[in-house]
Amino acid sequence: MTKLRNVAIIAHVDHGKTTLVDEMLKQSGVFRDNQAVMDRVMDSGDLERERGITILAKNTSIRYGDVKINIVDTPGHADFGGEVERILKMVNGVILLVDAAEGPMPQTRFVLSRALELGHRVIVVVNKIDRPDSRIHEVVDEVLELLLDLDATDEQLDSPMLFCSARQGTASYSPEIEGTDLRPLFDTIVDYIPEPDMDETAPLQMLVSSIDYNDYVGRIAIGRIERGVIRQNQEIAVCNYHGGRDVEKAKAVSIYEFEGLQRAPVTEATAGSIIALSGIGDITIGDTICDVNAVEPLPFVKISAPTMEMTFSVNDSPFAGKEGKFVTSRNLRDRLQRETLKDVSLRVTELESTDSFNVAGRGEMHLSILIETMRREGYEFQVSPPRVLYKEIDGKKCEPIERIVADVPENCVGAVIEKLGARKGEFLEMTPVGSRMKLQFLVPSRGLFGYRNEFLTDTRGEGIMSSVFERYEPFKGEVSRRSTGSLIAFETGESVAYGLFAAQDRGQLFIGPGVQVYGGMVVGVSPKSEDITVNVCRKKQLTNMRAAGSDDALRLTPPKQMSLEQCLEFLADDELLEVTPSSLRMRKRILDHALRMKALKGSAKNQA
């Protein structure tokens, strides 16, 4: 019988999880000697490879001697914490990866607290020890302080510690000794991580922790068999601990185990194994698959609630329907509902107007990845600016607070503290790290809207900032969202150099010549706090008279190219972002200039 170990790799974003899994796969003989393997082989999605981040948790396995080690590579970004929380139910231990220079960061704290709550054993791996700015001994102390801070048990405090360079594929038991391969890590996993409970005689029970989708077989349930044995074509019962569904009977059509990067079909699987199962049409995360004669649902880990929402609606701009393949409210509704089946931390609610939906998620990155994925699939729609979700606790209006860790050059500390202070941030502590400073703040989530660009400007592009949801606290008061205004196109047409030349004196433009625009579309940013209407389609009046110098070449300043995240951060409360497969256009909610001025005067009167 195969010996099993189920382990998840958890860490903050960019600390080297996926690179370490690459080396573990290579050194365990998953690939042929002459096989061409790309870097970060586990990041299979286009967006994941482009951005260099893991978005979805992935399963793989390796063989070490007579032991099969199932490995789950998890996302490091706080916005995908829902992925990490649920897959921790599939494993018996975790490898906590910590950067040898950065040390524990907000997401390290978040995922480690979840693993400790479940009583998992922890192997601490200090990664990137070959970095020239590594500070290994200080990082070891910081990890121990974090474990103490999170009320780890005595056994968890005595967790084994390894020192590793994932890029070079080496690990050692001491920072002074240079490793040659990852054998010490494999040995520690086999010796320290407990074998899963493998009671094969008890009735079948399996919790669905993840869902995959395939056009040919439909939904594929992924989870660990808690007890019993499952066989191909066996009749099974599907139930839910929280009573979200009636008990249904189904058939286990196909069963797969993870072998390297492949899913290998098997005829039966036993307790402790992590498997993928197809054949159950409407199965979802949190459901339990049981023996038909012993229906006992398993409790499912409570996923943290969303803290932010945006309104997705059908595109109603003058250019609606020109670039997208899926443009109707039915297309939008179906796509958003399909996303909630895979992503348990996403909430979709339909509004009274049938063509709008409130989509709530864990942060701007969480929602922007969904928007980017949808536009690549051919969807066309428009979204509102992000807004936080308030809660009433003990009769008080409360808002989400985030813990910020900023790593900045020493001479930029003042600017960062000043800006976050203006956004109702509470300064916690400052720690010197070489020639840089590590700052910690508690800041309202809405105070961070639009701040990342400012942060990069204030730190001359050298700052690193990361955040994770901390808790709800009483409302902190008003925070100004944006100190600049928008440059708004006056009429529909094509932008020309002559009109742009006149408009660029008013602020920085987002478009160049030859771009189709419509009245009410945002074409630039104004340094003043109010919006300015500009005519970028204005052509030069031609006469039969010529004057010296009248035809000099017009010099245009290059336009600022805005990414999706920058557009979402830039949006004011009265603006929308039009998203199509080929364009991102910011626009005013009210496109007509006269109606917009009337609405503005009306709101000013009401405030007075």
C-alpha positions as CSV (number, residue, x, y, z in Angstrom):
1,M,0.0,0.0,0.0
2,T,1.3,3.5,-0.9
3,K,2.5,5.7,1.9
4,L,0.9,9.2,1.6
5,R,1.7,12.7,2.7
6,N,-0.6,15.7,1.8
7,V,1.1,19.1,2.1
8,A,0.3,22.7,1.1
9,I,2.9,25.4,0.3
10,I,1.9,28.7,1.8
11,A,3.6,32.1,1.7
12,H,3.3,35.7,0.9
13,V,3.2,36.8,-2.8
14,D,6.6,36.5,-4.6
15,H,8.3,34.5,-1.9
16,G,9.0,31.6,-4.3
17,K,6.3,29.0,-3.8
18,T,5.8,28.1,-7.5
19,T,9.6,28.1,-8.2
20,L,10.1,25.7,-5.3
21,V,7.4,23.3,-6.6
22,D,9.2,23.5,-10.0
23,E,12.4,22.2,-8.4
24,M,10.6,19.5,-6.3
25,L,9.0,18.2,-9.5
26,K,12.4,18.2,-11.4
27,Q,14.4,16.5,-8.6
28,S,11.7,13.8,-8.0
29,G,12.0,12.6,-11.6
30,V,8.6,13.8,-12.9
31,F,10.2,15.2,-16.1
32,R,12.4,13.3,-18.5
33,D,16.1,14.3,-18.6
34,N,15.7,15.9,-22.0
35,Q,12.2,17.3,-21.5
36,A,11.8,21.0,-22.2
37,V,10.1,22.5,-19.1
38,M,9.1,26.2,-18.8
39,D,9.6,28.1,-15.6
40,R,6.8,28.2,-13.0
41,V,5.1,25.2,-14.7
42,M,2.3,25.3,-12.1
43,D,1.2,28.8,-13.2
44,S,-0.8,27.5,-16.1
45,G,-3.2,30.4,-16.8
46,D,-2.2,33.2,-19.2
47,L,-2.9,35.9,-16.6
48,E,-0.8,34.0,-14.0
49,R,2.2,33.8,-16.3
50,E,1.9,37.5,-17.4
51,R,1.6,38.9,-13.9
52,G,3.9,36.3,-12.2
53,I,1.4,35.5,-9.5
54,T,-0.6,32.4,-8.7
55,I,-4.4,32.9,-8.8
56,L,-5.8,29.4,-8.4
57,A,-4.6,26.7,-6.1
58,K,-3.1,23.8,-8.1
59,N,-2.6,20.1,-7.2
60,T,0.4,18.0,-8.1
61,S,2.3,15.0,-6.7
62,I,5.8,13.6,-6.5
63,R,7.2,10.2,-5.6
64,Y,10.1,10.1,-3.0
65,G,11.2,6.6,-2.4
66,D,8.1,4.6,-1.5
67,V,6.1,7.7,-0.4
68,K,3.7,9.7,-2.6
69,I,3.7,13.4,-1.6
70,N,0.6,15.3,-2.8
71,I,1.5,19.0,-3.0
72,V,-0.9,22.0,-3.3
73,D,0.6,25.2,-4.6
74,T,-1.5,28.1,-3.2
75,P,-1.9,31.8,-4.2
76,G,0.1,34.3,-2.2
77,H,-2.0,37.4,-2.8
78,A,-4.4,38.4,0.0
79,D,-7.3,38.8,-2.5
80,F,-7.2,35.1,-3.2
81,G,-7.2,34.0,0.4
82,G,-10.5,32.2,-0.2
83,E,-8.5,29.7,-2.3
84,V,-6.0,29.1,0.5
85,E,-8.6,28.8,3.3
86,R,-10.5,25.9,1.7
87,I,-7.6,23.8,0.4
88,L,-6.1,23.7,3.9
89,K,-8.8,21.2,4.6
90,M,-7.2,18.8,2.1
91,V,-3.8,18.6,3.7
92,N,-2.2,17.4,7.0
93,G,0.6,19.8,7.1
94,V,2.0,23.0,5.5
95,I,5.4,24.3,4.3
96,L,5.6,27.9,5.3
97,L,7.9,29.8,2.9
98,V,9.5,33.0,4.1
99,D,11.7,35.3,2.1
100,A,15.2,35.6,3.6
101,A,15.3,39.4,3.0
102,E,11.6,40.5,3.4
103,G,10.7,38.2,6.3
104,P,7.1,37.5,7.3
105,M,4.6,39.7,5.5
106,P,0.8,40.3,6.0
107,Q,-0.3,37.3,3.9
108,T,2.2,35.0,5.7
109,R,0.5,35.9,8.9
110,F,-3.0,35.4,7.5
111,V,-2.4,31.9,6.0
112,L,-0.3,30.7,8.9
113,S,-3.1,31.6,11.4
114,R,-5.5,29.5,9.3
115,A,-3.1,26.6,9.3
116,L,-2.5,26.8,13.0
117,E,-6.3,26.9,13.8
118,L,-6.7,23.6,11.9
119,G,-3.8,22.1,14.0
120,H,-1.6,21.5,11.0
121,R,2.1,20.7,11.5
122,V,4.3,23.4,10.0
123,I,7.7,23.1,8.3
124,V,9.4,26.6,8.1
125,V,11.5,27.1,5.0
126,V,13.6,30.3,4.8
127,N,13.9,30.8,1.0
128,K,16.1,33.0,-1.2
129,I,19.1,32.6,1.2
130,D,21.4,33.4,-1.8
131,R,20.0,37.0,-2.0
132,P,22.8,39.6,-1.4
133,D,20.5,41.4,1.1
134,S,19.4,38.3,3.0
135,R,19.2,38.6,6.8
136,I,18.6,35.0,7.7
137,H,19.0,35.1,11.5
138,E,16.7,38.1,11.9
139,V,14.0,36.5,9.8
140,V,14.2,33.3,11.9
141,D,13.5,35.4,15.0
142,E,10.6,37.2,13.2
143,V,9.1,33.8,12.3
144,L,9.3,32.6,15.9
145,E,7.8,35.9,17.1
146,L,4.9,35.4,14.6
147,L,4.3,31.9,15.8
148,L,4.1,33.1,19.4
149,D,1.9,36.0,18.4
150,L,-0.6,33.5,16.7
151,D,-0.8,31.3,19.9
152,A,1.0,28.3,18.3
153,T,1.2,25.1,20.4
154,D,4.5,24.0,21.9
155,E,4.8,21.4,19.1
156,Q,4.2,24.0,16.4
157,L,6.8,26.3,18.0
158,D,9.3,23.5,17.7
159,S,8.7,23.3,14.0
160,P,11.7,22.2,11.9
161,M,13.4,24.9,10.0
162,L,15.2,24.6,6.7
163,F,17.2,27.0,4.6
164,C,16.6,26.9,0.9
165,S,17.3,28.5,-2.5
166,A,14.3,27.5,-4.7
167,R,15.9,28.9,-7.8
168,Q,19.1,26.8,-7.4
169,G,17.1,23.8,-6.0
170,T,19.0,23.4,-2.8
171,A,18.0,23.0,0.9
172,S,20.0,22.5,4.1
173,Y,19.4,22.2,7.8
174,S,21.7,25.1,8.7
175,P,22.3,28.5,7.0
176,E,26.0,28.0,7.3
177,I,26.0,24.7,5.3
178,E,25.4,25.0,1.6
179,G,22.9,22.5,0.3
180,T,23.3,20.4,-2.9
181,D,19.7,19.4,-3.6
182,L,16.2,19.3,-2.0
183,R,16.7,15.9,-0.3
184,P,16.6,17.5,3.3
185,L,13.2,19.0,2.4
186,F,11.8,15.7,1.2
187,D,13.1,13.9,4.2
188,T,11.6,16.5,6.6
189,I,8.2,16.2,4.8
190,V,8.2,12.3,5.1
191,D,9.4,12.4,8.8
192,Y,7.5,15.3,10.2
193,I,4.2,15.6,8.3
194,P,1.7,12.9,9.6
195,E,0.2,10.3,7.3
196,P,-3.5,10.9,6.6
197,D,-6.0,8.8,8.5
198,M,-6.5,5.8,6.2
199,D,-9.6,4.0,7.5
200,E,-10.7,2.0,4.5
201,T,-13.3,-0.1,6.3
202,A,-15.6,2.9,7.3
203,P,-18.3,4.2,5.0
204,L,-17.1,6.6,2.3
205,Q,-16.8,10.3,3.1
206,M,-15.1,13.1,1.1
207,L,-15.3,16.9,1.4
208,V,-15.2,18.9,-1.9
209,S,-12.6,21.6,-1.4
210,S,-12.1,22.8,-5.0
211,I,-14.0,22.7,-8.3
212,D,-12.6,22.5,-11.8
213,Y,-14.6,22.7,-15.0
214,N,-14.3,20.9,-18.3
215,D,-16.4,21.5,-21.4
216,Y,-16.6,17.7,-22.1
217,V,-17.4,16.3,-18.6
218,G,-18.7,19.4,-16.8
219,R,-17.8,20.0,-13.2
220,I,-14.9,18.1,-11.6
221,A,-14.9,17.9,-7.8
222,I,-11.5,17.9,-6.1
223,G,-11.0,16.9,-2.5
224,R,-9.5,14.4,0.0
225,I,-11.2,11.1,0.9
226,E,-11.6,11.3,4.7
227,R,-12.5,7.7,5.1
228,G,-13.6,4.6,3.1
229,V,-13.0,3.7,-0.5
230,I,-14.5,5.1,-3.7
231,R,-14.9,2.9,-6.8
232,Q,-15.7,3.8,-10.4
233,N,-19.4,3.8,-11.2
234,Q,-20.2,3.4,-7.5
235,E,-23.5,5.0,-6.4
236,I,-22.8,7.9,-4.0
237,A,-24.8,10.5,-2.1
238,V,-24.1,14.2,-2.2
239,C,-25.1,16.4,0.8
240,N,-24.2,19.6,2.5
241,Y,-23.5,20.3,6.2
242,H,-25.1,23.7,6.2
243,G,-28.3,22.3,4.6
244,G,-27.8,24.2,1.3
245,R,-29.1,21.2,-0.7
246,D,-31.2,18.1,-0.5
247,V,-29.4,14.8,-0.4
248,E,-29.0,13.6,-4.0
249,K,-27.8,10.3,-5.4
250,A,-25.2,10.3,-8.2
251,K,-22.6,8.0,-9.8
252,A,-18.8,8.3,-9.7
253,V,-18.3,8.3,-13.4
254,S,-14.5,9.0,-13.6
255,I,-11.9,9.1,-10.8
256,Y,-8.5,10.6,-11.2
257,E,-5.4,10.8,-9.0
258,F,-2.7,13.4,-9.4
259,E,0.5,12.0,-10.8
260,G,3.1,14.7,-11.4
261,L,1.3,17.3,-13.6
262,Q,-1.1,14.8,-15.0
263,R,-4.4,13.4,-13.8
264,A,-4.2,9.6,-14.0
265,P,-7.6,7.8,-14.3
266,V,-8.0,5.1,-11.6
267,T,-10.7,2.5,-10.9
268,E,-10.7,3.1,-7.1
269,A,-9.2,5.4,-4.5
270,T,-8.7,4.9,-0.8
271,A,-8.9,7.2,2.3
272,G,-6.2,9.9,2.5
273,S,-5.9,10.2,-1.3
274,I,-6.6,13.6,-3.0
275,I,-8.7,12.9,-6.1
276,A,-10.7,14.5,-8.9
277,L,-14.1,13.1,-9.6
278,S,-16.5,13.8,-12.5
279,G,-20.1,12.8,-13.1
280,I,-22.0,15.0,-10.6
281,G,-23.7,17.8,-12.5
282,D,-24.3,20.5,-9.9
283,I,-21.7,19.7,-7.2
284,T,-20.2,22.7,-5.5
285,I,-17.5,23.6,-3.0
286,G,-18.4,22.6,0.6
287,D,-20.5,19.6,-0.5
288,T,-19.8,16.1,1.0
289,I,-19.7,12.9,-1.0
290,C,-20.9,9.9,1.1
291,D,-21.8,6.3,1.0
292,V,-25.6,6.1,0.2
293,N,-26.1,4.1,3.4
294,A,-24.3,6.5,5.7
295,V,-25.1,10.1,4.8
296,E,-22.9,12.2,7.1
297,P,-22.0,15.6,5.8
298,L,-18.7,17.2,6.9
299,P,-18.5,20.8,8.3
300,F,-16.9,23.2,5.8
301,V,-14.4,25.9,6.8
302,K,-16.1,29.3,7.0
303,I,-14.8,31.5,4.2
304,S,-14.1,35.1,5.2
305,A,-16.8,37.5,3.8
306,P,-16.1,39.9,1.0
307,T,-15.1,43.4,1.9
308,M,-15.6,45.3,-1.4
309,E,-18.1,45.4,-4.2
310,M,-18.6,46.8,-7.7
311,T,-21.6,47.0,-10.0
312,F,-21.3,45.1,-13.3
313,S,-23.9,46.2,-15.9
314,V,-24.6,45.9,-19.6
315,N,-22.7,48.4,-21.6
316,D,-24.9,51.4,-22.7
317,S,-22.3,53.7,-24.2
318,P,-22.6,55.0,-27.8
319,F,-20.1,52.3,-28.8
320,A,-22.0,49.5,-27.2
321,G,-21.9,46.1,-29.0
322,K,-19.2,47.0,-31.5
323,E,-16.3,45.1,-30.0
324,G,-17.7,42.4,-27.7
325,K,-19.0,38.9,-28.5
326,F,-21.2,38.5,-25.3
327,V,-23.0,41.8,-24.7
328,T,-26.5,41.0,-23.2
329,S,-27.6,40.9,-19.6
330,R,-28.2,37.1,-19.9
331,N,-24.6,36.5,-21.0
332,L,-23.4,38.6,-18.1
333,R,-25.6,36.9,-15.6
334,D,-24.6,33.4,-16.7
335,R,-20.9,34.2,-16.7
336,L,-21.0,35.7,-13.2
337,Q,-23.0,32.8,-11.8
338,R,-20.5,30.4,-13.3
339,E,-17.7,32.2,-11.6
340,T,-19.4,31.8,-8.1
341,L,-19.3,28.0,-8.6
342,K,-15.5,28.1,-8.7
343,D,-14.8,31.0,-6.4
344,V,-16.5,30.7,-3.0
345,S,-15.3,34.1,-1.8
346,L,-17.3,35.9,-4.6
347,R,-20.9,37.0,-4.1
348,V,-23.2,38.1,-7.0
349,T,-26.6,39.8,-6.3
350,E,-29.0,40.9,-8.9
351,L,-30.3,44.5,-8.7
352,E,-33.8,45.7,-9.4
353,S,-32.8,46.8,-12.9
354,T,-32.3,43.5,-14.6
355,D,-29.1,44.5,-16.5
356,S,-27.0,45.2,-13.3
357,F,-25.3,43.0,-10.8
358,N,-23.5,43.7,-7.6
359,V,-20.3,41.6,-7.4
360,A,-18.6,41.5,-4.0
361,G,-15.0,40.2,-3.6
362,R,-12.0,40.3,-1.3
363,G,-10.2,43.3,-2.9
364,E,-9.4,45.3,-6.1
365,M,-7.0,42.6,-7.4
366,H,-9.7,39.9,-6.9
367,L,-12.3,41.8,-8.9
368,S,-9.8,43.1,-11.5
369,I,-8.6,39.6,-12.3
370,L,-12.3,38.6,-12.9
371,I,-12.8,41.6,-15.2
372,E,-9.6,40.9,-17.2
373,T,-10.6,37.2,-17.5
374,M,-14.1,38.1,-18.8
375,R,-12.9,40.6,-21.4
376,R,-10.4,38.1,-22.8
377,E,-13.3,35.6,-23.2
378,G,-15.1,38.2,-25.4
379,Y,-17.5,39.9,-22.8
380,E,-18.4,43.5,-23.1
381,F,-19.8,45.3,-20.0
382,Q,-19.3,48.3,-17.7
383,V,-18.3,48.5,-14.1
384,S,-18.7,51.1,-11.3
385,P,-15.8,52.3,-9.0
386,P,-15.1,49.8,-6.2
387,R,-16.7,50.6,-2.9
388,V,-16.3,49.0,0.5
389,L,-19.0,46.9,2.3
390,Y,-20.0,48.4,5.7
391,K,-21.3,46.4,8.6
392,E,-23.4,47.4,11.6
393,I,-21.8,46.0,14.8
394,D,-23.4,46.8,18.2
395,G,-25.4,49.6,16.6
396,K,-22.3,51.3,15.1
397,K,-21.4,51.6,11.4
398,C,-18.2,49.7,10.9
399,E,-15.8,49.5,7.9
400,P,-13.1,47.0,6.8
401,I,-9.5,47.9,8.0
402,E,-6.4,46.5,6.3
403,R,-3.0,45.9,7.7
404,I,-0.4,47.5,5.4
405,V,3.3,46.6,5.3
406,A,5.4,49.1,3.3
407,D,9.1,48.5,2.5
408,V,10.5,51.9,1.5
409,P,13.8,53.7,1.1
410,E,14.7,55.8,4.3
411,N,14.3,59.1,2.6
412,C,10.7,58.3,1.5
413,V,9.3,57.5,5.0
414,G,7.9,61.0,5.6
415,A,5.9,61.1,2.4
416,V,4.3,57.7,3.0
417,I,3.4,58.4,6.6
418,E,1.9,61.8,5.6
419,K,-0.2,60.4,2.7
420,L,-1.5,57.4,4.7
421,G,-2.2,59.7,7.7
422,A,-4.4,61.8,5.5
423,R,-6.3,58.6,4.5
424,K,-7.1,57.9,8.2
425,G,-4.2,55.4,8.5
426,E,-3.0,54.5,12.0
427,F,0.8,54.2,12.2
428,L,1.9,51.0,14.1
429,E,5.6,50.5,13.9
430,M,8.8,51.2,11.9
431,T,11.6,48.6,11.6
432,P,15.0,49.3,9.9
433,V,15.9,46.6,7.3
434,G,19.4,47.5,6.0
435,S,19.2,50.8,4.2
436,R,15.4,50.6,4.0
437,M,12.5,50.9,6.5
438,K,9.6,48.5,7.0
439,L,6.4,50.5,8.0
440,Q,3.2,49.0,9.4
441,F,-0.2,50.7,9.3
442,L,-3.9,50.0,9.9
443,V,-5.8,51.8,7.1
444,P,-9.5,51.8,6.1
445,S,-9.9,49.8,2.8
446,R,-11.5,52.8,1.1
447,G,-8.4,54.9,2.0
448,L,-6.3,52.7,-0.2
449,F,-8.4,53.3,-3.4
450,G,-6.2,55.1,-5.8
451,Y,-3.2,55.2,-3.4
452,R,-0.9,52.6,-5.1
453,N,0.1,54.9,-8.0
454,E,0.8,57.7,-5.5
455,F,2.9,55.3,-3.4
456,L,5.0,54.3,-6.4
457,T,5.5,58.0,-7.2
458,D,6.4,59.0,-3.6
459,T,9.0,56.1,-3.4
460,R,10.4,56.7,-6.9
461,G,9.2,53.2,-7.9
462,E,11.4,51.5,-5.2
463,G,8.6,50.9,-2.6
464,I,6.9,47.5,-2.0
465,M,3.5,47.6,-0.4
466,S,1.2,44.7,0.5
467,S,-2.0,44.6,2.5
468,V,-4.3,42.0,4.1
469,F,-7.8,42.4,5.7
470,E,-7.4,42.8,9.5
471,R,-10.9,43.4,11.0
472,Y,-13.9,45.7,11.0
473,E,-13.7,48.9,13.1
474,P,-16.1,51.9,13.6
475,F,-16.3,54.3,10.7
476,K,-13.3,56.6,10.6
477,G,-14.8,59.6,8.9
478,E,-14.7,61.0,5.3
479,V,-11.7,60.3,3.1
480,S,-11.2,62.3,-0.1
481,R,-11.0,59.8,-2.9
482,R,-9.3,62.0,-5.5
483,S,-7.8,65.5,-5.6
484,T,-7.8,65.7,-9.4
485,G,-10.5,66.2,-12.0
486,S,-11.2,64.6,-15.4
487,L,-10.8,65.9,-18.9
488,I,-14.0,65.0,-20.7
489,A,-14.6,64.8,-24.5
490,F,-17.2,67.3,-25.6
491,E,-18.5,65.5,-28.8
492,T,-18.4,62.2,-30.6
493,G,-15.8,61.8,-33.4
494,E,-12.2,61.0,-34.0
495,S,-9.5,62.7,-31.9
496,V,-7.1,64.8,-34.1
497,A,-3.7,66.4,-33.3
498,Y,-5.0,70.0,-33.5
499,G,-7.7,69.4,-30.8
500,L,-5.3,67.3,-28.6
501,F,-2.7,70.1,-28.8
502,A,-5.2,72.6,-27.4
503,A,-6.4,70.1,-24.8
504,Q,-3.0,69.0,-23.5
505,D,-2.5,72.4,-21.8
506,R,-5.4,71.5,-19.5
507,G,-3.8,68.3,-18.1
508,Q,-2.4,64.9,-19.0
509,L,-4.1,63.0,-21.8
510,F,-4.9,59.3,-22.0
511,I,-5.4,59.2,-25.8
512,G,-3.5,60.1,-28.9
513,P,-4.7,61.1,-32.4
514,G,-6.9,58.8,-34.4
515,V,-8.9,57.4,-31.5
516,Q,-12.7,57.2,-31.6
517,V,-14.3,59.1,-28.7
518,Y,-17.8,60.1,-27.6
519,G,-19.3,63.0,-25.7
520,G,-18.9,62.3,-21.9
521,M,-15.8,60.0,-22.3
522,V,-12.9,60.7,-20.0
523,V,-9.8,61.4,-22.1
524,G,-7.4,62.8,-19.5
525,V,-6.7,64.0,-16.0
526,S,-6.9,67.6,-14.9
527,P,-4.7,68.9,-12.0
528,K,-7.6,71.0,-10.8
529,S,-10.2,69.4,-8.6
530,E,-13.1,70.0,-11.0
531,D,-13.8,68.4,-14.4
532,I,-13.0,70.2,-17.6
533,T,-14.7,69.6,-20.9
534,V,-12.3,69.6,-23.9
535,N,-12.9,69.2,-27.7
536,V,-10.3,66.7,-28.9
537,C,-12.1,66.3,-32.2
538,R,-11.7,70.0,-33.2
539,K,-10.1,70.4,-36.6
540,K,-8.1,73.5,-37.8
541,Q,-10.2,75.8,-39.9
542,L,-8.7,75.9,-43.4
543,T,-8.5,79.1,-45.4
544,N,-6.8,80.1,-48.6
545,M,-4.5,82.6,-46.7
546,R,-1.1,81.4,-45.5
547,A,1.0,83.0,-42.8
548,A,4.6,82.2,-41.8
549,G,4.8,79.6,-39.1
550,S,1.1,78.7,-39.1
551,D,1.7,75.2,-40.3
552,D,4.5,74.3,-37.8
553,A,4.3,70.7,-36.7
554,L,2.2,70.3,-33.5
555,R,4.2,68.7,-30.7
556,L,2.0,66.3,-28.7
557,T,3.0,65.0,-25.3
558,P,2.8,61.2,-25.3
559,P,-0.5,60.0,-23.8
560,K,-0.5,58.1,-20.5
561,Q,-1.4,54.4,-21.1
562,M,-3.7,53.2,-18.3
563,S,-3.9,49.6,-17.2
564,L,-7.1,48.0,-15.9
565,E,-6.1,48.5,-12.2
566,Q,-5.1,52.1,-12.8
567,C,-8.5,52.8,-14.5
568,L,-10.3,51.3,-11.5
569,E,-8.3,53.4,-9.1
570,F,-8.8,56.5,-11.1
571,L,-12.6,56.3,-11.4
572,A,-14.6,59.0,-9.5
573,D,-18.0,58.3,-8.0
574,D,-19.8,59.7,-11.0
575,E,-17.8,57.7,-13.5
576,L,-17.9,54.2,-15.0
577,L,-15.3,52.0,-16.8
578,E,-16.4,50.5,-20.2
579,V,-14.7,47.1,-20.6
580,T,-14.5,45.4,-24.0
581,P,-12.1,42.8,-25.4
582,S,-10.0,45.4,-27.2
583,S,-10.6,48.7,-25.2
584,L,-10.9,50.2,-21.7
585,R,-12.8,53.5,-21.8
586,M,-13.6,55.7,-18.8
587,R,-16.8,57.7,-19.0
588,K,-19.2,59.8,-17.0
589,R,-22.4,58.1,-15.8
590,I,-24.4,61.0,-17.4
591,L,-22.9,61.5,-20.9
592,D,-24.8,64.6,-22.0
593,H,-22.9,67.8,-20.8
594,A,-26.1,69.9,-20.1
595,L,-27.8,67.1,-18.1
596,R,-24.5,66.5,-16.2
597,M,-24.2,70.1,-15.2
598,K,-27.9,70.2,-14.1
599,A,-27.4,67.1,-11.9
600,L,-24.2,68.6,-10.4
601,K,-26.0,71.8,-9.5
602,G,-28.9,69.8,-8.0
603,S,-26.5,67.8,-5.8
604,A,-24.7,71.0,-4.7
605,K,-28.0,72.6,-3.7
606,N,-29.0,69.5,-1.7
607,Q,-25.7,69.6,0.2
608,A,-26.1,73.3,0.9
